[in-house]
Amino acid sequence: MCGVTDLRAYLKSLDPETLAGLLYEQAERDPELRSRLEERAGTPGRDPEPSAVGPVLDTVQRLLDSGTRADVAPLARRTVERISRDEGDGPELRRALGLYARACAARPPDPVELADWLAGFAFDGPGIELPDFAAALGETGLAHLRSHVDKARRDSATRAVAERLHEQLVEISGDVDGLVAILSRQLPRMEASLRIVRVLRAAGRTSEAITYAARALKQDPAATELADDVLGLQRAEFEREPTPERADELIGALAAAGRCDEAAELLEVHRRHVEELIGRKTVEHYREAARTLRRLRTLYRTVGRPSEFAPYLAELVATHRRKVRLITEIRNARIALPKE
């Protein structure tokens, strides 16, 4: 009796969601218990409403969040199958799949068996995110899953799903060029352009990402999300290497986005560069300073402040008026000097 009493006390100590989850799990395995519960719920012969799995998902998530040592993958999988059977794809199914992936990562099942299940589930209809399961699959599971996908790509009835899975497998493998090649075949869809840019950026190939994004923007200037990506990429490049050339690129992107005040702040990079060149006091550096001034004059126009260049130039010339060769190089660069 002591054991029964202890168990009853333990069950009473559980919160309703945890208790519901445990009871639901047992009912899935015990038809008699399930029938009795359905009768008590007033729905004999009927499955509970799909929302009844909510407490189960809450329980699985709570156990995973707490770092449980229990293997909750079987319960998570049965819940995925139940939701898929009752209501198909939807937010609750995506949540269940995410929790199942976490459970598999925590306690990896047999990789071949998992690969077989994922293939069967994916080709049965609902979409699936293979990268979430990559850790649990490992090399063995991924290779086995790849064999399923390669076979399905040769069948017209399953080719569409297989191609999506193939794309995910290439992404998991880290083959950036292979993934870009796959996505390039989906152009001119803007979603494909965005993914290419983000794949290149994630691989650290920022210059390629900027070049590709700029080219895509020319085809669709209204693609604001892509424009934001270009801006973010160029800002990251400038922060990594704050040179006048990087500043130039970022100024142009900011101005194109209508953020002229922010772009104007970057003119200081060029002004400092002019002073550094002048400070070296050689003819060649004076000549380079004059070329930079000419570029700076253009950038003042780019940021919508053309009238501010003349006062800046007047102050510069006044500071360095004794450097005759510098003044000559500025004249040679066809920059109008301020009147004395």
Secondary structure, DSSP 8 states (H G I E B T S, - for coil): -HHHHHHHHHHHHS-HHHHHHHHHHHHHH-HHHHHHHHHHTT-TTS---GGGGHHHHHHHHHHHHTT--S--HHHHHHHHHHHHHHH-SSHHHHHHHHHHHHHHHHS---HHHHHHHHHHHHHTSS---GGGGHHHHHHHHHHHHHHHHHHHHTSTTTHHHHHHHHHHHHHHHT-HHHHHHHHHTTTT-HHHHHHHHHHHHHTT-HHHHHHHHHHHHHH-TT-HHHHHHHHHHHHHHHHHS--HHHHHHHHHHHHHTT-HHHHHHTHHHHHHHHHHHHHT--HHHHHHHHHHHHHHHHHHHHTT-GGGHHHHHHHHHHHTTT-HHHHHHHHHTT------
